[in-house]
Amino acid sequence: MSVFRSDPDLEARDVAGTEAEADVALNLVTGNIRLSILWTQEIQLSADGAEQVAKALQRAAVESRSMAKAEALGAAGDQPGPPAV
């Protein structure tokens, strides 16, 4: 099983017909975001495709921040001291 989860809503493909595609994936361990261009070194996107990539990156950023916040809250709960009121 991969530690990366790709955005299932992203279907951005090369408009030049090379079958290249963009992939945005969240690392479920670190919260880092991977942007990949599959099958080639570059990709030409339509305006709609570029918007899809941008939205996928935004979704991944939101989830990454949520993971970091949950981790920080969990770490704070592990600290010795009086319980929070």
C-alpha angles and dihedrals in degrees: 000000000000122000087221123085115197122217105260093203095058115100102157112155134178111273090210090070099247093129088238115145140187122240129193115193135176120222102229092204103046102020090233117144122230121205111193133181105207126214097004145035096253140021134202112217131196117231089262092050092049090050090051090053091048092050092047089052090049092050090050091049091052092050092045091053090047090052091049092049092049090048091050091049090048091050091049089052089055092058117105117241140080118331117261115257 
